[in-house]
Amino acid sequence: MSPFKPVKIDILTLFPEMFAGPFSNSILKRAQECGLIEINLINIRDFSANKHRTVDDAPYGGGAGMVMGPEALFGAVEHVLNTRGFDLLPGRVVLMSPQGRPFNQMLADKMARENNLVLICGHYEGVDERVRKELVTDEISIGDYVLTGGEIPAMVVVDAVTRLVPGVLGEAASATEDSFCGGLLEYPHYTRPREYRGMGVPEVLLSGHHEEIRKWRRRESLLRTLERRPELLRTAELTSEDKEILRRIKSSINELDLS
Ligand code: ADE
């Protein structure tokens, strides 16, 4: 058992079976077994206000599609608050929605520090606005595209959050050295064999010279970020050495452009 308080994650969904695969394998499975996270799946349909167990209805004012009504969602969230003994408040009640705030590493980091998270998986054309106004503290989108429901986004969030919970990753260094930590993309990795199909490994990595390896990795991180995600450099934590490296990379690119 872990010395840490587990992060308790309640997921409100119409399709609890969807979570079985991702949550019962690999790191997410181990994190639960070790008591580092606790995942509780709640079927929204169990809180339906009618005998047919429906949770959606046609939109007032007309229009295409169906809307998730307030009764079942209020019932499900209140059930979670009651079972958590209200120690949840003022924790986060998050609606997964393409209209939400973009999910990123910084938000994952903040969420990994919460004791409780409630994730609501939206469906149909959307959820009744009263749910948004009264229950939801945060709306999160995993990207500018529309999925069929909030289940896969909730899995993405749980995965990204779980690996940041202290004790989940074997080596403490793994989470702090990976892509986006410090705001840069990760440097290239190599492992055995030393030569594969005629492709070698950069000499510096075989040199055993730790300072040279550190510098090479940092330069590669900066180069990769500049090439693929230059906008990240605006908010990355850059040292004066980093800025000097970037200046040199940019001026060598400019020289190439001129020739
Ligand atoms: N539900 C449907 N699409 C979504 C998205 N991109 N992010 C979060 N929830 C969603």
Residues whose N, C-alpha, C, O or C-beta is under 5 A from the ligand:
A	BS01	ADE	M96 S97 P98 I140 S141 I142 G143 Y145 V146 L147 T148 G149 G150 P153
